[in-house]
């Protein structure tokens, strides 16, 4: 199955927005989508840090 193109995904994002959406709403949706995709890519590539390790490095308790 082919991965949808950026243009196709952008169209889907726009179609999901309410009719009274602003440019800021659209930019926010694009930003969130990109951030989630980047996080998933990092996770799949093993570029993550366990939450306990982060807490420990900042001296935080669980």
PyMOL commands that set and color helices and strands:
alter all, ss='L'
color gray80, all
select helices_A, chain A and resi 6-16+23-44+51-57
alter helices_A, ss='H'
color red, helices_A
deselect
rebuild
show_as cartoon
